[in-house]
Amino acid sequence: MENKATEKDSFPVKLTFRQKAFLSKLLDVYREMQAPLHYSVIAERLGLSSSTAYDMLRLLEQKGMVISEYVTPKVTSGPGRSSIHFSPTAKTIDLFSLLAGERHEQEGWDDVKAHILASLSQGKASEYEDILRELLARMPEARSPLVHCAEVITALLLSLRGTKHTFGRRTPARIILDARVGKLGMSILGGLALGLCLADRRVQQRLGNYQEYTEKYEASLQELSRDSLVKLHQFTREVWDILKAPSR
């Protein structure tokens, strides 16, 4: 099932900005210590009073984001006195990991999108080769899943221009783009474009190590959140509309 979470609506309970910030910092300390934390330790690390940290932890516990437990010191000369320790719930850990992944997806996206669309809009048909070479040269770099998918699909559509395939509204590729947004559709589109390109020996040679690129495209595609998938789909439609325009 596709993940539909976003920064705005991902939290299963209503949290204030201050509560989200507290949880984020709590997670950092918890991952560092790898053990439940006494509220005084949390207070010290977060620069809060012990009472403020304790009250916040109890509030977050009521919301299901934190759990508490009583811990007895392992080394003690007497019977030992247990103290209350706190840790984030599995739900909280998964949620913040998801949000961190979504932020990673967006890294560089606006700049990459603007650069590609501007280059395609301003460039003449003869200059598309330069854009394609630039995209292929960047393929081995470590990029966010969204950026990588956008660069691969752009390279495939640019390569498609070198075949007999047209960019009309009733072509198979365009029909896929006009269908409902989904990972399956974007996967089929990439496979269709690649297959048409490989049918042309000249275009196939230009693509070079296409198998490595497309395998990474498929892996990156599966990592996309719903929001990023929509962005990729809309971007691909914009690229398509630019390429279908008459060559200048």
Number of C-alpha atoms within 10 A of each C-alpha: 3 12 12 12 17 16 12 6 10 15 16 13 10 11 12 9 9 10 15 15 12 17 21 16 15 22 19 11 19 17 14 9 10 11 12 19 20 20 23 17 15 23 17 12 12 14 10 14 13 16 12 12 21 20 12 18 26 16 14 19 17 11 14 16 21 22 18 17 14 13 16 13 11 7 7 9 6 6 8 12 10 11 12 14 20 23 25 23 16 12 14 19 17 11 17 18 12 18 17 12 16 23 13 15 22 14 15 13 20 10 10 15 18 11 12 17 16 11 15 19 15 12 16 13 15 9 12 19 17 12 17 20 13 13 18 20 10 13 20 12 8 9 18 20 26 25 22 25 27 23 23 22 25 23 23 25 22 22 24 22 17 15 16 10 14 15 19 14 13 11 11 15 22 17 13 18 19 14 9 11 17 15 20 14 18 22 16 13 21 21 16 16 20 22 14 17 26 19 11 15 10 13 18 17 12 17 19 11 12 17 11 11 19 19 11 16 23 18 12 18 22 14 20 23 23 18 14 21 22 16 17 22 19 14 18 20 14 12 20 19 15 16 20 13 11 8 10 8
